[in-house]
Amino acid sequence: MFREIFTKRILGAIAFAIVFGMACYALGMWQLSRYEAKDARANAVETNYARAAVSLAQVLPSPAATLAEDQIWTKVTVTGRYAVDRTLVVRTRSLASTLGLEVLVPLRVGDATLLVDRGWVRMGETAGELPPFPAAPAEEVTLTGWLKPSEDDRGQNLPAGQLASINLAQAQAQTGGTLYQAYLVLDTERTASGVTPQRPTPLEPPSVDRGPHFAYALQWWLTAGLGIAFVVFLYRSRPGAAERRASAPPKPKKVRIWDEEDG
């Protein structure tokens, strides 16, 4: 029997099954890690988004402080003055499946600035044309909004005043000064005189969809069993296996006591 099992063909299939199983396991763990990352973000949204606003200093005690994973989408309140002359726009941002721009304005808070995403505007008639949008007020304002971390740098060179993503290092290169290491998605703003300024279209609430990654992880782990099935198939289809099974004597039928008595 061992000679039948340890043939080059079967040993090759076993090696393939091991490598295939390890690959499926690794892919399953990769999908699980993606699920866990989305789950952590979704949990932060569900925990923080609807909570009452706290002061900016409670979350970011200094401009150099960074957001922890469980602090993303924390709602804060802050008072300052917009640096209107340093307004930036972020290209290729979608709202309700429509491409547009997001308008970023630095807010002076003490000796530092906090980048504020005031909302979305539809693209202009041409790619090189910036659409009109409501300017930020020049007087002191009190804001509420949600904190988010810097986005990845997309490596695109755009004209001055434009960004490809909300990357805080790139934004700071254009706005100057000391920038907080998080930006604020605007919810409400009110001037010192009690006026609610006009603003671009507010952004949509964040998604809490975890995606299909957990199901994909299970699928990869279950798929690993196909390697074992392949080995069994090769073993059963080896030369002469069918003939040996056909010529093997049938197993004796077990006779029950009452069958003997009936006979």
C-alpha positions, 0 to 999 in steps of 0.5 A, spaced: 500 500 500 505 504 501 508 503 494 502 505 491 501 512 496 509 514 495 509 514 488 512 521 484 505 522 482 502 522 489 508 525 492 507 531 487 500 532 489 501 532 496 506 537 495 502 541 491 496 540 496 500 543 502 503 549 498 496 550 495 493 550 502 498 555 505 496 559 500 489 559 501 490 560 508 495 566 507 489 569 502 484 568 508 488 571 513 489 577 508 482 578 507 481 577 515 486 583 516 482 587 511 475 585 515 478 587 521 481 594 519 474 596 516 471 593 522 475 597 527 473 604 522 466 602 522 466 601 530 469 608 531 464 611 526 458 608 530 461 610 537 463 617 535 459 620 530 453 621 534 456 623 540 456 630 543 462 635 541 468 635 546 473 641 545 479 640 540 484 640 546 481 634 549 482 630 543 488 633 540 492 636 546 497 639 541 498 640 533 503 634 533 498 629 537 495 624 532 488 621 532 488 614 535 484 609 531 478 609 536 478 617 535 477 617 528 470 621 527 470 624 534 466 630 534 469 636 536 468 644 537 473 649 536 473 657 535 478 661 530 479 665 524 479 662 517 485 663 513 481 665 507 486 667 502 489 660 503 483 656 501 485 649 497 480 644 493 481 637 493 480 634 486 476 628 484 471 627 490 464 624 489 458 625 492 452 621 491 456 618 485 457 625 482 464 627 481 466 634 484 471 638 489 472 639 496 473 645 499 479 646 505 480 652 509 485 653 514 482 655 521 487 659 525 487 656 532 492 660 537 499 659 534 497 653 529 492 652 524 486 646 523 484 644 516 477 644 515 473 641 510 467 645 508 464 641 503 463 639 496 462 643 490 460 640 483 466 640 478 466 646 473 465 646 465 472 644 464 477 640 468 481 646 468 476 651 471 474 651 478 467 652 480 464 658 484 463 656 491 461 660 498 467 663 501 469 662 508 467 668 513 473 672 515 470 674 522 471 669 528 467 663 527 465 657 532 465 650 529 463 643 530 465 637 526 469 630 526 476 629 526 479 625 521 487 623 519 491 625 513 490 621 507 495 618 503 499 622 498 497 620 491 503 622 488 500 627 483 503 634 481 497 639 481 497 647 480 497 651 486 491 651 491 489 644 489 490 637 492 489 630 489 487 628 496 487 631 503 494 629 505 496 634 511 503 634 509 502 637 502 496 641 505 502 644 509 506 645 504 501 650 501 498 653 507 505 654 511 505 655 519 504 649 524 498 644 521 494 640 526 495 632 524 488 631 523 483 635 519 475 637 521 469 635 516 465 641 518 458 640 521 456 646 523 459 653 523 457 660 526 460 667 526 461 671 533 455 675 530 451 669 530 450 668 523 450 661 519 455 662 513 453 659 506 457 653 505 458 648 500 454 642 500 455 638 506 459 631 505 455 624 506 455 621 513 461 615 513 459 608 511 459 603 516 459 597 511 464 592 513 464 589 506 465 582 504 472 580 506 470 576 512 466 571 507 472 571 503 476 569 508 472 563 510 471 561 502 479 561 502 480 557 508 474 552 505 478 552 498 484 549 502 480 543 502 480 542 495 488 540 495 486 534 499 480 532 495 485 533 489 490 528 492 484 523 494 482 523 486 489 522 484 490 516 489 483 513 487 484 514 479 491 511 479 493 506 474 489 499 476 486 502 482 479 501 478 480 494 476 483 492 483 476 495 486 472 491 482 476 484 483 476 485 490 472 480 494 465 483 497 465 484 504 461 478 508 454 480 509 453 481 517 448 476 519 443 478 524 441 473 530 433 474 528 435 472 520 438 466 523 432 464 526 428 465 520 432 461 516 
